Amino acid sequence: MESVLDLIKKSEVVALTQELVRIKSYLGVEGVETELAEYIAKFLQDNGMGAKLQEVFAGRCNVLGSLTDFKQVSGKRLLLCGHMDTVSPEQMEIEPFTAYLKDGKLWGRGSVDMKGGLAAMLIAMKAVHQAGIKLTGDVLFAGVVGEESPNTSEGARYLADQEKIADMAIIGEATKLGIAVAHKGMTWFKITVVGKAAHGSMPEAGINAIVYAAKIIEKINNSLIPKLAMREHHFVGKPTLNIGKIEGGMQNNIVPANCWFSLDRRWIPGETIEGLQLELEEIIRNLQQDYPELQATVIEMPETQGRAPMEIDVKHQLVEVLKAAVGEVCSTNPPLIGVVYWTDGAHLAASGIPTVVFGPGDIHEAHAAVEFVDTEDLYQAALVYAKVILEICQ
């Protein structure tokens, strides 16, 4: 094992992260992630590993890699996965794509979210291959599309919809090298209220959809949100609800016949999408007892369909191996944590692949006007990934 770790050089992990950051992969760039996918495929092939592109959208491709060039294996298959797209560099306060180094950090769009994680995974795979170690299993790499873009993580969904490709998986999102065994789900709901138009001088002749939308919102705030505060998951905390948008009416002298509002519901393991929707519909039914004229519907918005929570048994082999690897590399007793943000790992977990989230950097720097990742985190993440590969797949 030591020979593999000796082959991992901090300068090489940093340099590869710089190359990935310099390739623009945000919505608005032609092909979005495809140039980056092609670069990663070439890196894998140049270093003796298998690689192939997998078109998900027209002109937008996942990249898949394999330490064994996709051969059939008798041992376990470990998937290292992360998204290749980033948010826009618009309004950043630093130069987004030079990937410069300063104060022990690598600065630029995507450095922490999540090209640093991708680079650490690739360097770990390269070191294992370069060491000539024969594995009974395989290490798969997946760079996926559409996590940041206004889609529903189609790259990970496409991967998960195939025949089970791995026995376990690591998502390389930033966790500050903590081991995230759970995260919240994210679902957007739209509530549409239908009223009756009338002249603004005779409001009693109409049914004001905005007023009734306000009653639903008031009930959500006064009834549902306190209920959510009473629920808690050991790793991810309490579920939350945020009403983020509202629209209705035409002009002030017309009683509005329509109004809708939408909300962000972050849910915890143990809750269900059916339960989330029923809670909102129950509020409407209760209000209809006092206001029978109220008409409202609740729908799950397509932008977030399938974004369920993720959780893995803390005694799973992958968790135990990660704990040991992080402890050895970082000389710490690594915490098991939960994260409040959503990841592509939920799609993999839903398909039957036990998944954890583990990667370099602090998620608080993601999407920020100033984005960076600690270079030491990059190096340590690569060492940990390599140790996990050897323990799981050998």
PyMOL commands that set and color helices and strands:
alter all, ss='L'
color gray80, all
select helices_A, chain A and resi 2-6+10-22+34-46+111-130+154-161+203-205+209-228+273-290+302-304+317-330+345-350+363-365+375-393
alter helices_A, ss='H'
color red, helices_A
select strands_A, chain A and resi 50-57+60-66+77-83+101-102+105-107+138-144+168-171+179-183+185-194+240-248+258-267+295-300+310-311+336-339+355-357+372-374
alter strands_A, ss='S'
color yellow, strands_A
deselect
rebuild
show_as cartoon
